[in-house]
Amino acid sequence: MDLDLQNLCISKRIYDRIELNNTSDKVTCAEILLIGGSARAYCNECRNDSVFKIIPYLPKIPGPTVLGYVAEEVDLSKFNSIVRDKCITLVGECAANTDHTIVFNFHVTSTSLVKIGQYPSYTDLMRPTTSKYKKVLDTDKFKELNRAIGLASSEIGIGSFVYLRRVFEHILDTAHNEAKTSYGWNETDYQNKKVHEKIVCLKGFLPQFLVDNWTLYSILSKGIHELSEEECISYFPVVKSGIELILDELLSKEEQKRKLAEAQKAISQLHSQLKSK
């Protein structure tokens, strides 16, 4: 079972099911849920990426506080005790301020583990992975990228594909606007082409990953028009990763532009200083 605290609390969406097929899986599950550990996520109150200490909230444990409880030993009996209670809650405290907390609820049976609730939302906790894209997306499209993630976390697969395709189309439109100013551009010819043909026309203005993986647009369109909610949810991590790789390439290009501009300015200033001597 490929599972750790980061994956379980931060990466898994609401109602994602993890099958516990053998004793080893169950012991691993108990270790995660009863001992806790640390995970990295966005802190809504710090407004920054942070590390959270995640520990079980066990109201049946005596004493003035349940936070900080660590199981002395984990074995199958510990797992069975969780199963009897059916549910368990994990609480995470922000390393920067312990008053800032995140909470996760899990339903446990003898054969499976399901995340049934969390606070803040999946979208909020994933914000560090998308906030960098504000540099290459306008406000509306940045919101739509996060809305796609939020919909997918709520098991709304087709809607999530709609918003990812809008982000994809925005990238094409931006490249198109740049290409229109280039010498020899034929706008009429461009408008008569299909999307994959337009991508070929814009290859000098688009991220290489998008050009090489233009079928991503076809996948998004098929999801909107033909695939089921369940299929879209299943494929969402792949298409989201594709969109992020395209945006990462745009970020790299913007960073290179910034460095070039700074270097040119510095060289020009140095040249002026040396001429005046």
N, C-alpha and C positions, 0 to 999 in steps of 0.2 A: 504494500500500500504506500503510494507516494504521497505522504501527507506530513505537513509540519504546521506549526502555529501560524506562521505568516500566511500560508496557503489557506488554512482553514478559516481564520478570522478575517483576513483582508481580501484575499483573492476570490474565495468562494462567494457565489451569489446566494440570495435568499432562496431556499428550497432546493439547493443543490444537494443531491443525495450521495453519500459515500457508503459503499457496500463493505461490510465487515465479514470477510469470508472464512476466517480461521482464528485460532486463539492468538496468534501473533498480531493480527490486525486489531483485535480487541484490546490486547495489552497496550499496544501503541496508542490507541484511541484514549485509553484510561490515563496513560502517561501525559498526553497532551492536555486533557481536560482537567486533571487533578493537580498536576505540577505547574502547568503554565509555562511562562518564559517571556520572551520579548518579541515584538513585531514593529515594523516601521510603517507609519501611516501619516496622513495629513491631520494636523490638529486644528479643528475649526476655531478654537479660541485663541491659540497662539498665532494662527494664520501662517503656519509654516509646517514643513515636514518635521516629523518627530519620531522618537522611539518610545514605545509604550511598554511598560511592565504589565504583563497580563497574568492574572491570577484568578482562581476559582472563587466565586461567591457561594459560600456554603453556610447558610443560616443555621444548620443543625450543629455546627461546631461550637462548643461552649467558649466563653471568653468575651472580653469587651469589644473585640474586633475580629472579623473573619478575614479581612484583607491581610495578606501576608502568610496565610496558611499554606504549608507545603506538605504534601503527603510523604510520610517517611518511607513508604515502600509501595510499589505498584505491582499488582498481579491481577489475575483474572477475577478474584473476589472484589477488587476495587471496581472493575468494570461492571460486575453484576450489581453492585450497590447503586451505580448510576442508572442502570436499566430499571431497577425497582422504582427509582424516583421519576423516571421517564425524561426529565428535563434537567439541564444544568446551565448555569450562567457564568460567563467569564467577564471580568471587569479589567479594563486596561487603564493605567495611570500614566499620564504624560511625564516624560523625564524632566521637562522644563518646569512643570507646575502640576503637582499631584491632584489639584482640584479639577483639572481637566481630564475627563474620563471618557472612555468608549466602552460599549457594552455589547455582548453577543449572547444569543440564546440558542441552545441546541436541543433537539429532541433525539433521544437515544433509545434504540431497541436492541434486541439480542443480535440483530443482523445488519443494522444500518445506523448511520449518523446523518442528521439533516439540520442545517442551519435554518432556524425558523424566525429569527429576528435579530436586529442590530440597530445601534444608534452610535454615531450618525449614519446616514445612508451610505450605501455602497459607492454612489457617485461622489459624495463628499470625501470619503476615505481614499478614493482613487485620484483625487484632484492633483496631487503632485505630479502624476504621470502625464497630465494634460496641460497644466498651467503654463509650461514653457511654450506651448503652441500659440499663445496670445501674440507672439512676435510675428507669426506668419498667417494668422487668421484674423479677420475682422471680428468685432464683438458678436454679431449675430451668428456667424459660423462657428465661433468658439463655443457659444451656448448650445448650438446644435450638436456639436461633437459630444459634449457632456450629456446632452439630452439622450443621445443614442446609447450611451453607457448606462444612464439611469433607466431607460426603458428595458434594456436587456436584463438589468438586474431585477426588474419586476416581471420578467418572463414575457415581455412584449417584443417578440422577435422581429416581426414584419416592420413595425414602427421604427425599430432601431436601425434596420437596413435603409429605410427612407432617409433618415437623417445622415447616415454615413454616405449615402449616394449624393446627397446635397453638398456635403463637404468635398467629395470627389469632383463634382461638377463645378464647384467654386474654384478649385485648383485649375481645372481646364479653362474656365472663363478668364482667370487672371493671366494665364499663359497666352490665351487668345488675344486679349487686349494688348499685350506686349508685342505679339507677333504682327498685329495689324499695322504697327508703325514701321515694320522692317521693309526694306527695299524689295520690290517684286511680289509683294503679297497679293494673292487673288482671293478676295473675300467671297465673291460669288461661288467660286469653285469650292471653297471651304464649307460654305453653308449647305452645299448639296451632298456632302459626304456623311457617312455614318460615323458613329462615335469612334470606333476603332481606327477608321481612316483619318479622322480629325487628329487623333493622338499621334499618328505617323507624321502629319503635317506640322504638328507642334513639338516634335521631338527635340528640337534645339532649344526649346523654352520650358520644357517639363523635366521634373526629376527623372533620372534614368530608371529608377525602380518602377515608376509608374509606366514608362514606355515599355519596359521589359515584361511588366505584369498587367498589361491593359485589360486582361480578362477579368480583373477584379471588378470592373464596371459591369461586365456581363453577369457575374455572380450576384452583385448587389441588385441588379434589375430582375434576375430570376427569383431572388428572394422576395422581392416586392410583389411580383405578379404570379408566381407559381408555387413557391415553397410554403410549407406549413409553419405555424408559430414555433413548433418544437424544432423543426429543421433549422430555422433562422437562429434560434437560440444556440443550437449545437454548433453552427458555423460562425457565430458572431466573433469568438476570440480570434479566429483566423483573419477575417476581413478587417477587424479592428486593428490587428497587428499590421496588416498591409497599409492601411491608412496612416498609421503612426510612422511607419518606415518612410512613406512619401513625405510626410511633414518633417521628419527628422532630416531628410535630405534638403528640404527647403530651408530649415534652420541652419544647417551647415553652410549653405550658400549665402545666407544673410550674414552669418558670422564672418565669412571670408570677405564679404563686401565691407563690413565694418573695419576689419583689420587693414584692408587695403587703403581705405579712406584715412585711417589714423596714421598709417605709415607714410602715405603721400603727403599728408599735412606736416608730419614731423620732419620729413626730408626737406620739404619746401622751407620750413622755418629755419632749419639748420643751414641750408644753402644761403638764405638771406643773411643770417648772422655771420657766416664766413665771408660773404662778399663785402660786408661793412667793415671788416678788419683791414 
